[in-house]
Amino acid sequence: MSNNLEATVGLAGLAASVVGYLAALWLKRKRISYRVHLDTPVGVTPTHGGEIEVEWRYQGEVVKEPSFALVRIMNTGSLEIREDDFREPLTLEFGGRRVVDAKVIEADDTLMRIVARDKSWPPVGDTELVLPKVPLNRKNRIKVLVLLTGKPEPKSAVACVGFLSGGKIVRDTTTGNGPSKRSVVLSGIAMLLVGASLALLISSPWSPRPTTCAAGEVKITGSSAFDPVAKDIVDAYLKQCDSAAVTVQGRGSLDGLRELDNVARNDPAQREARIVMSDGPASRNYHNLTPHPVGVVAFSIVVNKATGRHALTGDQVKAIFGGDVTNWNQLGGPDLPISVVSRGGGSGTRLAFEEKVLGRPEPGLSSNDCVRRDRDPTAKVTRCEYDSTAAQLDEVDRLPGAIGYAEVSATTKYTNLNRVKLDDRDPDLDAVIKRGYPFWAVEYLYTYGPPQNGRLVDSLLEYMNSDAAKNILRRAGYVPCVDGPQDLMGTLCR
């Protein structure tokens, strides 16, 4: 490839054009957009300075400070959306106002029948409206008219939240019809780039660089959060390099770093046979270890659905973990005692939580079963620990009143969890990059010193930068540190 500059330039131009086009299509594969057509109080015009007192009633009941919201929800992606694609149902939030009544005023006949079968809908009296899970074919849309009571919170707006597996939920703020001038111009430029690239490539055949394989045995330990992702990448590597033997065993970032530093110092033969996965950077005490940043991952605070919480502030989280808040009714929720379900001391996820959310270490272990303070009856917090991400999430999913934290992608298979907003910021990488969402980490691979060229460790690290490995990272919810034009090495991956 280095011997043919024209082929290189042609490939780069074609790749940039095609990747940009495919990325746009990928982002729209499963996509729900919502538009707030109406959000207005019901009042008397002109006002009468208090001379006239008006009482609003609906179905015989007085409605104080009434207002209406009209929201359109539409499948604007390229694929149909099924009911089981909604890991979390679509939920309309109204900035503190409560729902008096709601009605679907526009939908096709099939959707209308599905909504009508749900006799419990609409729920009233809550500050949010959970919509029935309905399938949406391409361009399907529904409009929901909601009668509300109460004053909205300052600077709040009607919003639609949820979790769409493999897709996104976005607010529609476009105006007018048809493509914008900017889209037309960019499309024209893209077509010119594709044409020029193809012209260069026709006379410059090129073949992709194969994976550089190496024989030997390597053990990868460390982060239990990254464990399933590492196993998928290793499996893909071994399909091409069957002379290697690689095992992956996740049990905690800090435990893995300690083991690598200890084993490699005392047994030099192990230095080229170990890699450690770490959620976040290693302590400066491990000066013999060499970091290899892989990707950025977002974490989420999670609660059992029985708590009714979808959002918390940083101060509320600190109050919960500090023992100042011990029941969800202190935060306006149900009468449920709070159980803190944490990771063990060797967890990199816990370290990221302590550094970026709590600002201090978690309190001591007080419970074996996460319900009673049987280990420390004098503790302010009912707090238990688990050694793996899966075991921790299983407990939060099972126990009403539980709160914990984990990598966002690991939470999607649990049906009884809420991922909560933190200081009104969603737990995702877009919020990390654009809105300063604090709970995230860089996933590192550590070796004892730089790996030797041509050995299996070097081959595995090189494979981490391959397209196949990056695709696995993206599917698991990671953003690769180096990914074409998006280079995070100078920012998040420092």
Beta strands, then each sheet from edge to edge (+ up, - down):
strand 1: 31-41
strand 2: 57-58
strand 3: 61-62
strand 4: 66-75
strand 5: 86-93
strand 6: 98-106
strand 7: 128-130
strand 8: 141-149
strand 9: 159-164
strand 10: 168-171
strand 11: 216-222
strand 12: 244-250
strand 13: 274-279
strand 14: 289-304
strand 15: 311-312
strand 16: 339-343
strand 17: 383-386
strand 18: 402-407
strand 19: 417-419
strand 20: 421-422
strand 21: 440-448
strand 22: 479-480
strand 23: 482-483
strand 24: 486-487
sheet 1: 6+ 8- 4+ 1- 10-
sheet 2: 2+ 3-
sheet 3: 7+ 5- 9+
sheet 4: 12+ 11+ 13+ 21- 14+ 18- 16- 17-
sheet 5: 12+ 11+ 13+ 21- 14+ 19-
sheet 6: 12+ 11+ 13+ 21- 14+ 22-
sheet 7: 15+ 20+
sheet 8: 23+ 24-
end
